[in-house]
Amino acid sequence: MTITETSRATDDRASGRAPHGADQSWTPRLWGVLAVLCAVLFLDGLDVSMVGVALPSIGTELGLSTTSLQWIVNGYVLGYGGLLLLGGRTADLLGRRRVFLTALAVFAAASLVGGLVNDGTLLIVTRFVKGLAAAFTAPTALSILTTTFHGRARNRALSVFSVFGASGYSSGLILGGLLTSAGWRWTFLTPVPLAVLALVAGLALIPRDKPAAGGGHDLVGAVTLTTGMLLAVYTVVSAPDRGWGDPLTILSVVVAVALLVGFVVTEMRVRHPLVRLGILRSGTIVRANLSIIALFGSYLSFQFMMTLYLQDVLHWSPLRMAMALLPAGIIVAVVSPFMGRLIDRFGTPRLIISSMVSLGLGYVWFLATAGNTPHYALTVLPTMILLGGGFGFGFSSIMAQATDGIDDSEQGLASGLVQTSGQVGAALVLALVTALVATDSPAGGGGFAPFHPGVNLVTAVGVVGLLLNVVPLLLRRRGAAQPA
């Protein structure tokens, strides 16, 4: 046994992991680590959906306009999407445990302050800070998971991890409707004790890890990437209201592109790059990042349109709307526990293709049966079941493919990259959908017709995601058949 192997085995025993290449036993400590990581992912989903339900009550009490209310959501998106990749790399350089616990403490403090403030600007600031904290907890949690669990245990842990992500968002819809009736501040305060409990458990259970022995902090790359991503997300969020042809929007696009190009040039020349561009030479990793854009972008945009339609056109209560969309979350929760075994048996490419097929069928079914007044039992319910199946099969498979074969030292980078792709991609698709949907549709009483262009775009995104995965598989099969 070499010195490196001896050191690795010693680290594995100290952290409760099985040696690389061996079957990993599920000790109580491993279950505890997984519980902490799942709790934090659950909190992220819970927070986003609860606050979305509470927006009208927040606007009434604090006297905020519709534009200001949008920034309560967009502030979180700017902090989360813009700093997500930086969060993953920071975990690799400074240590996953340290970064994860520090960001979780910031998340809890920002939640507490947000539930106590009486000023709209301060509330938006707390949302940005929470998004920033989530940008560090999300990729770091996945990085801790993929470095703590190995082999089949990793796939099983990923499937459990996915259940809590879906459950958090679904639970937030329902809990947000209930808590808002008692006061919108409870939607901010409820996550605080849960975050504190997860922080205490994390201090006791998450194994210590050492920061990267080599490498440096690529400050120029960090500034250009973070600023470029922040400006890109800001442009996507604000353009539907300001207009894509507005001079400020055009200037923002030009500056964002220039910053991102500058980042790529920097990464090609700097000694210790923030992102090793060579990681994108892997076709499977590139397809995983494109697939998460298709999955998140189409699913979240469709849910956004259904939320507008059910609440603003049909005047459903937030709780009734949440119950209507809940079947998709239930399907994800049912499918996800089995994803580890399915990945072991069928591999990620086939499961991702199955996911995209289910998504595509859901959107096509909706377009074929919706008309101007979609019937819930005939149109909405079957669509949500198909979309739930697509998300359930796709999320765990894409995450596994995006981090498979990556060295432990770059797991934070890989996990941050795929999650950044999902968030920024979803923002881009949602912005395009918002631009296509008629701005006066809720008040116009025109049924679902104004939303049809948005559903057409969502369907196209789902089909592109399917082709991105089917075509390479067919080409590989054709190449393997030719020599025979």
C-alpha positions as CSV (number, residue, x, y, z in Angstrom):
1,M,0.0,0.0,0.0
2,T,1.4,3.4,-1.0
3,I,1.6,6.4,1.3
4,T,-1.3,8.1,-0.5
5,E,-3.5,5.0,-0.2
6,T,-2.5,4.7,3.5
7,S,-3.5,8.3,4.1
8,R,-6.7,7.9,2.2
9,A,-7.7,4.8,4.2
10,T,-6.9,6.6,7.5
11,D,-9.1,9.5,6.5
12,D,-11.9,7.1,5.5
13,R,-11.8,5.4,8.9
14,A,-11.8,8.8,10.7
15,S,-14.8,10.1,8.8
16,G,-16.8,6.9,8.9
17,R,-16.5,6.2,5.2
18,A,-15.7,2.9,3.6
19,P,-12.4,2.6,1.7
20,H,-12.6,3.6,-1.9
21,G,-13.8,0.6,-4.0
22,A,-15.4,-1.2,-1.0
23,D,-19.1,-1.6,-0.2
24,Q,-20.0,1.0,2.3
25,S,-22.0,0.1,5.5
26,W,-24.7,2.5,6.6
27,T,-23.6,3.4,10.1
28,P,-25.7,5.7,12.4
29,R,-23.2,8.5,11.8
30,L,-23.6,8.2,8.1
31,W,-27.4,8.4,8.5
32,G,-26.9,11.4,10.7
33,V,-24.8,13.2,8.1
34,L,-27.4,12.5,5.4
35,A,-30.2,13.7,7.6
36,V,-28.4,17.1,8.1
37,L,-27.7,17.5,4.4
38,C,-31.3,16.6,3.5
39,A,-32.7,19.0,6.2
40,V,-30.8,21.9,4.6
41,L,-32.0,21.0,1.1
42,F,-35.5,20.7,2.5
43,L,-35.2,24.2,4.1
44,D,-34.1,25.7,0.7
45,G,-37.2,24.4,-1.1
46,L,-39.4,25.2,1.9
47,D,-38.3,28.8,2.0
48,V,-38.7,29.6,-1.7
49,S,-42.3,28.2,-2.0
50,M,-43.5,29.6,1.4
51,V,-42.4,33.2,0.6
52,G,-44.0,33.0,-2.9
53,V,-47.4,32.2,-1.3
54,A,-47.0,35.1,1.2
55,L,-46.2,37.9,-1.3
56,P,-49.7,39.5,-1.4
57,S,-49.8,39.7,2.4
58,I,-46.3,41.2,2.6
59,G,-47.3,43.8,0.0
60,T,-50.4,44.8,1.9
61,E,-48.7,45.2,5.3
62,L,-45.5,46.9,4.1
63,G,-47.1,48.9,1.3
64,L,-45.0,47.5,-1.4
65,S,-45.8,47.7,-5.1
66,T,-45.9,44.7,-7.4
67,T,-42.4,45.5,-8.7
68,S,-41.0,45.7,-5.2
69,L,-42.7,42.4,-4.3
70,Q,-41.0,40.8,-7.3
71,W,-37.6,41.7,-5.9
72,I,-38.3,39.7,-2.7
73,V,-38.1,36.7,-5.0
74,N,-35.6,38.1,-7.4
75,G,-33.2,39.1,-4.6
76,Y,-33.0,35.5,-3.6
77,V,-32.4,34.4,-7.2
78,L,-29.6,37.0,-7.7
79,G,-27.8,35.9,-4.6
80,Y,-28.3,32.2,-5.3
81,G,-27.7,32.0,-9.0
82,G,-24.9,34.5,-9.2
83,L,-22.7,33.0,-6.4
84,L,-23.5,29.3,-6.7
85,L,-20.4,28.3,-8.6
86,L,-18.2,30.4,-6.4
87,G,-19.7,28.6,-3.4
88,G,-18.8,25.2,-4.7
89,R,-15.2,26.1,-5.5
90,T,-14.8,27.9,-2.1
91,A,-15.8,24.6,-0.4
92,D,-13.0,22.8,-2.2
93,L,-10.4,25.4,-1.2
94,L,-11.4,26.3,2.4
95,G,-13.0,23.0,3.5
96,R,-16.5,21.7,3.0
97,R,-17.5,21.4,6.6
98,R,-16.4,25.0,7.5
99,V,-18.1,26.6,4.5
100,F,-21.3,24.6,4.9
101,L,-21.8,25.4,8.6
102,T,-20.9,29.0,8.2
103,A,-23.4,29.5,5.4
104,L,-26.1,27.7,7.3
105,A,-25.6,30.1,10.3
106,V,-25.9,33.1,7.9
107,F,-29.1,31.5,6.5
108,A,-30.7,31.2,10.0
109,A,-29.7,34.8,10.9
110,A,-31.1,36.3,7.7
111,S,-34.4,34.3,8.2
112,L,-34.7,35.8,11.7
113,V,-34.1,39.3,10.6
114,G,-36.4,39.0,7.6
115,G,-39.3,38.0,9.9
116,L,-38.7,41.0,12.2
117,V,-38.1,44.0,9.8
118,N,-40.8,46.5,8.9
119,D,-39.0,48.0,5.9
120,G,-39.4,46.6,2.4
121,T,-35.8,47.4,1.4
122,L,-34.4,45.6,4.4
123,L,-36.6,42.6,3.6
124,I,-35.2,42.5,0.1
125,V,-31.7,42.7,1.5
126,T,-32.3,39.7,3.8
127,R,-33.6,37.8,0.8
128,F,-30.4,38.5,-1.1
129,V,-28.3,37.4,1.9
130,K,-30.4,34.1,2.2
131,G,-29.8,33.5,-1.5
132,L,-26.1,34.1,-1.0
133,A,-26.1,31.6,1.9
134,A,-27.9,29.0,-0.1
135,A,-25.4,29.5,-2.9
136,F,-22.8,28.1,-0.5
137,T,-24.9,25.5,1.4
138,A,-26.4,23.8,-1.8
139,P,-23.3,22.8,-3.7
140,T,-21.3,22.2,-0.5
141,A,-24.1,19.8,0.8
142,L,-23.9,17.9,-2.5
143,S,-20.1,17.9,-2.4
144,I,-20.1,16.5,1.2
145,L,-22.6,13.8,0.1
146,T,-20.6,12.7,-2.9
147,T,-17.3,12.6,-1.0
148,T,-18.7,10.9,2.1
149,F,-20.7,8.2,0.3
150,H,-19.2,6.0,-2.4
151,G,-20.4,3.4,-4.9
152,R,-23.9,2.2,-4.5
153,A,-24.2,4.1,-1.2
154,R,-23.7,7.3,-3.1
155,N,-26.6,6.6,-5.5
156,R,-28.8,5.6,-2.6
157,A,-27.9,8.8,-0.7
158,L,-28.6,10.9,-3.8
159,S,-32.0,9.4,-4.2
160,V,-32.9,10.2,-0.5
161,F,-31.4,13.7,-1.0
162,S,-33.7,14.3,-4.0
163,V,-36.8,13.2,-2.0
164,F,-36.2,16.0,0.5
165,G,-35.7,18.6,-2.2
166,A,-39.0,17.8,-3.7
167,S,-40.7,17.5,-0.3
168,G,-39.4,20.9,0.8
169,Y,-40.9,22.7,-2.1
170,S,-44.2,20.9,-2.0
171,S,-44.5,21.2,1.8
172,G,-43.7,24.9,1.5
173,L,-46.7,25.5,-0.8
174,I,-49.1,24.0,1.7
175,L,-47.4,25.3,4.8
176,G,-47.1,28.7,3.2
177,G,-50.9,28.9,2.7
178,L,-51.5,27.9,6.3
179,L,-48.9,30.2,7.9
180,T,-49.9,33.2,5.8
181,S,-53.3,33.1,7.3
182,A,-51.7,33.6,10.8
183,G,-49.2,36.3,9.5
184,W,-46.7,36.4,6.7
185,R,-43.8,36.8,9.2
186,W,-44.2,33.1,10.2
187,T,-43.1,32.1,6.7
188,F,-39.7,33.7,7.5
189,L,-39.5,32.7,11.2
190,T,-40.5,29.0,10.8
191,P,-37.2,28.0,9.1
192,V,-35.1,29.6,11.9
193,P,-35.3,26.8,14.6
194,L,-35.0,24.1,11.9
195,A,-31.8,25.7,10.6
196,V,-30.4,26.1,14.1
197,L,-31.1,22.4,14.8
198,A,-29.4,21.4,11.6
199,L,-26.4,23.6,12.5
200,V,-26.0,21.9,15.9
201,A,-26.3,18.4,14.4
202,G,-23.8,19.3,11.6
203,L,-21.2,20.4,14.1
204,A,-21.4,17.0,15.8
205,L,-21.8,14.7,12.8
206,I,-20.2,16.1,9.6
207,P,-16.6,14.8,9.4
208,R,-13.8,17.3,9.4
209,D,-12.0,17.7,6.1
210,K,-8.8,19.5,5.1
211,P,-8.7,22.4,2.7
212,A,-7.0,21.9,-0.6
213,A,-3.3,21.4,0.0
214,G,-2.4,23.3,-3.2
215,G,-4.0,26.0,-5.3
216,G,-4.8,29.6,-4.8
217,H,-7.7,32.0,-4.9
218,D,-8.4,33.2,-8.4
219,L,-9.6,36.7,-7.4
220,V,-9.9,38.0,-11.0
221,G,-11.8,34.9,-12.1
222,A,-14.1,35.1,-9.0
223,V,-14.9,38.8,-9.6
224,T,-15.5,38.4,-13.4
225,L,-17.6,35.3,-13.0
226,T,-19.7,36.5,-10.0
227,T,-20.3,39.9,-11.4
228,G,-21.1,38.5,-14.9
229,M,-23.5,36.0,-13.4
230,L,-25.1,38.5,-11.2
231,L,-25.6,41.0,-14.1
232,A,-26.9,38.2,-16.4
233,V,-29.4,37.0,-13.8
234,Y,-30.4,40.7,-13.1
235,T,-30.9,41.3,-16.8
236,V,-33.1,38.2,-17.2
237,V,-35.2,39.1,-14.2
238,S,-35.7,42.8,-15.1
239,A,-35.9,42.6,-18.9
240,P,-39.6,41.5,-19.1
241,D,-40.7,44.6,-17.3
242,R,-38.2,47.1,-18.8
243,G,-38.2,45.6,-22.3
244,W,-35.6,43.6,-24.2
245,G,-35.0,46.6,-26.6
246,D,-34.4,49.1,-23.7
247,P,-30.9,50.7,-23.9
248,L,-30.2,49.7,-20.3
249,T,-31.2,46.1,-21.0
250,I,-28.9,46.0,-24.1
251,L,-26.1,47.6,-22.1
252,S,-26.5,45.0,-19.3
253,V,-26.4,42.1,-21.8
254,V,-23.2,43.5,-23.5
255,V,-21.4,44.1,-20.2
256,A,-22.5,40.6,-18.8
257,V,-21.2,38.9,-22.0
258,A,-17.9,40.9,-21.8
259,L,-17.4,39.9,-18.1
260,L,-18.1,36.2,-18.8
261,V,-15.8,36.2,-21.8
262,G,-13.2,37.9,-19.6
263,F,-13.7,35.1,-17.1
264,V,-13.0,32.4,-19.7
265,V,-9.9,34.2,-20.9
266,T,-8.7,34.5,-17.3
267,E,-9.3,30.8,-16.6
268,M,-7.2,29.9,-19.6
269,R,-4.2,31.9,-18.4
270,V,-4.3,32.0,-14.6
271,R,-2.2,29.6,-12.6
272,H,-4.9,28.5,-10.2
273,P,-8.2,28.8,-12.0
274,L,-11.5,29.1,-10.2
275,V,-13.0,26.7,-12.8
276,R,-10.8,24.1,-14.6
277,L,-12.3,24.4,-18.1
278,G,-11.0,21.0,-18.9
279,I,-13.9,19.6,-16.8
280,L,-16.2,20.5,-19.8
281,R,-14.3,18.2,-22.1
282,S,-16.4,15.4,-20.8
283,G,-19.5,14.9,-23.0
284,T,-21.5,13.3,-20.2
285,I,-20.9,16.2,-17.9
286,V,-21.8,18.8,-20.6
287,R,-25.0,16.8,-21.3
288,A,-25.9,16.7,-17.6
289,N,-25.6,20.5,-17.4
290,L,-27.7,21.0,-20.5
291,S,-30.3,18.4,-19.3
292,I,-30.7,20.2,-15.9
293,I,-31.5,23.4,-17.8
294,A,-34.2,21.6,-19.8
295,L,-35.6,19.9,-16.7
296,F,-35.6,23.0,-14.4
297,G,-36.4,25.5,-17.0
298,S,-39.4,23.8,-18.5
299,Y,-40.8,22.5,-15.2
300,L,-40.5,25.7,-13.2
301,S,-41.8,27.8,-16.0
302,F,-44.9,25.6,-16.5
303,Q,-45.6,25.7,-12.8
304,F,-45.2,29.5,-12.8
305,M,-47.9,29.8,-15.6
306,M,-50.2,27.4,-13.8
307,T,-49.9,29.4,-10.6
308,L,-50.9,32.6,-12.4
309,Y,-53.8,30.9,-14.2
310,L,-55.2,29.2,-11.1
311,Q,-54.9,32.2,-8.8
312,D,-55.4,35.2,-11.0
313,V,-57.7,33.9,-13.6
314,L,-59.7,31.2,-11.7
315,H,-59.3,33.0,-8.4
316,W,-58.3,29.9,-6.5
317,S,-56.9,30.3,-2.9
318,P,-53.2,29.7,-2.5
319,L,-53.9,26.5,-0.5
320,R,-56.2,25.1,-3.2
321,M,-53.7,26.0,-5.9
322,A,-50.9,24.2,-3.9
323,M,-53.1,21.1,-3.6
324,A,-53.7,21.1,-7.4
325,L,-50.0,21.1,-8.1
326,L,-49.1,18.7,-5.3
327,P,-49.4,15.4,-7.3
328,A,-46.1,16.2,-9.1
329,G,-44.3,16.5,-5.8
330,I,-45.8,13.3,-4.5
331,I,-44.6,11.4,-7.6
332,V,-41.1,12.7,-7.1
333,A,-41.2,11.7,-3.4
334,V,-42.4,8.2,-4.4
335,V,-39.9,7.6,-7.2
336,S,-36.8,9.1,-5.6
337,P,-36.1,6.4,-3.0
338,F,-35.7,3.8,-5.8
339,M,-33.4,6.0,-8.0
340,G,-30.2,4.6,-6.5
341,R,-31.1,1.0,-7.5
342,L,-32.4,2.2,-10.9
343,I,-29.2,4.0,-11.6
344,D,-27.1,1.0,-10.7
345,R,-29.2,-1.2,-13.0
346,F,-29.9,1.0,-16.0
347,G,-27.3,3.7,-15.9
348,T,-27.9,7.5,-16.0
349,P,-28.3,8.0,-19.8
350,R,-31.4,5.8,-20.1
351,L,-33.0,7.3,-17.0
352,I,-32.4,10.8,-18.2
353,I,-34.0,9.9,-21.6
354,S,-37.0,8.4,-19.7
355,S,-37.2,11.7,-17.8
356,M,-37.3,13.8,-20.9
357,V,-39.8,11.6,-22.5
358,S,-42.1,11.9,-19.5
359,L,-41.7,15.7,-19.5
360,G,-42.4,15.9,-23.2
361,L,-45.5,13.8,-23.0
362,G,-46.8,15.9,-20.2
363,Y,-46.5,19.1,-22.1
364,V,-47.9,17.6,-25.3
365,W,-50.9,16.2,-23.4
366,F,-51.6,19.6,-21.9
367,L,-51.5,21.3,-25.3
368,A,-53.6,18.6,-26.9
369,T,-56.4,18.7,-24.3
370,A,-56.3,22.2,-22.6
371,G,-58.2,24.3,-25.1
372,N,-59.1,27.7,-23.6
373,T,-60.3,26.3,-20.2
374,P,-58.2,23.3,-19.1
375,H,-60.2,20.8,-17.1
376,Y,-58.4,19.7,-14.0
377,A,-59.2,15.9,-14.1
378,L,-58.6,15.6,-17.8
379,T,-55.7,18.0,-18.4
380,V,-54.0,19.4,-15.3
381,L,-53.8,16.2,-13.2
382,P,-52.4,13.9,-15.9
383,T,-49.9,16.6,-16.8
384,M,-48.7,17.0,-13.3
385,I,-48.3,13.2,-12.9
386,L,-46.2,13.0,-16.0
387,L,-44.1,16.0,-15.0
388,G,-43.6,14.5,-11.6
389,G,-42.3,11.3,-13.1
390,G,-40.0,13.3,-15.4
391,F,-38.6,15.3,-12.5
392,G,-38.3,12.2,-10.3
393,F,-36.4,10.2,-12.9
394,G,-34.3,13.1,-14.1
395,F,-33.0,15.0,-11.0
396,S,-31.1,12.2,-9.3
397,S,-29.8,10.8,-12.6
398,I,-28.6,14.2,-13.8
399,M,-26.9,14.9,-10.5
400,A,-25.2,11.5,-10.5
401,Q,-24.0,11.9,-14.1
402,A,-22.7,15.4,-13.4
403,T,-20.5,14.3,-10.6
404,D,-19.5,10.8,-11.7
405,G,-15.8,10.3,-12.3
406,I,-14.8,13.6,-10.8
407,D,-12.0,13.7,-8.3
408,D,-12.9,14.5,-4.7
409,S,-10.9,17.7,-4.9
410,E,-13.3,19.0,-7.6
411,Q,-16.6,17.6,-6.4
412,G,-17.6,21.1,-5.2
413,L,-16.9,22.5,-8.6
414,A,-18.9,19.8,-10.4
415,S,-21.9,20.0,-8.1
416,G,-21.8,23.8,-8.1
417,L,-21.6,23.8,-11.9
418,V,-24.7,21.6,-12.5
419,Q,-26.8,23.5,-9.9
420,T,-25.7,26.9,-11.4
421,S,-26.8,25.6,-14.8
422,G,-30.2,24.6,-13.4
423,Q,-30.8,27.9,-11.7
424,V,-29.6,30.3,-14.4
425,G,-31.1,28.1,-17.1
426,A,-34.5,28.2,-15.3
427,A,-34.2,32.0,-15.0
428,L,-33.5,32.3,-18.8
429,V,-36.4,30.1,-19.8
430,L,-38.8,31.8,-17.3
431,A,-37.8,35.2,-18.7
432,L,-38.6,34.1,-22.2
433,V,-41.9,32.5,-21.1
434,T,-42.8,35.8,-19.3
435,A,-42.1,37.8,-22.4
436,L,-44.3,35.5,-24.5
437,V,-47.3,35.5,-22.1
438,A,-49.6,38.4,-22.5
439,T,-49.1,40.9,-19.6
440,D,-52.8,41.5,-19.3
441,S,-53.9,37.9,-19.2
442,P,-54.9,37.6,-15.5
443,A,-57.1,40.7,-15.7
444,G,-58.4,40.1,-19.1
445,G,-60.5,37.0,-18.3
446,G,-59.4,35.4,-21.5
447,G,-59.0,31.9,-20.1
448,F,-55.8,30.0,-20.8
449,A,-55.3,31.3,-24.3
450,P,-52.7,34.0,-23.5
451,F,-50.6,31.3,-21.8
452,H,-50.4,29.0,-24.8
453,P,-47.3,30.6,-26.4
454,G,-45.5,30.0,-23.1
455,V,-46.5,26.4,-23.0
456,N,-45.3,26.0,-26.6
457,L,-41.9,27.3,-25.6
458,V,-41.7,25.0,-22.5
459,T,-42.6,22.0,-24.7
460,A,-39.8,23.0,-27.2
461,V,-37.3,23.1,-24.3
462,G,-38.4,19.7,-23.1
463,V,-38.0,18.2,-26.7
464,V,-34.5,19.8,-27.1
465,G,-33.5,18.2,-23.8
466,L,-34.7,14.8,-25.1
467,L,-32.8,15.2,-28.3
468,L,-29.6,16.2,-26.5
469,N,-29.6,12.8,-24.8
470,V,-31.1,10.5,-27.5
471,V,-28.9,11.6,-30.4
472,P,-25.5,10.8,-28.7
473,L,-26.9,7.4,-27.6
474,L,-28.0,6.6,-31.1
475,L,-24.6,7.7,-32.5
476,R,-22.8,5.5,-30.1
477,R,-24.9,2.5,-31.0
478,R,-24.4,3.1,-34.7
479,G,-20.6,3.4,-34.2
480,A,-20.5,0.2,-32.2
481,A,-22.6,-1.6,-34.9
482,Q,-20.4,-0.6,-37.8
483,P,-17.3,-2.7,-37.0
484,A,-19.5,-5.7,-36.4
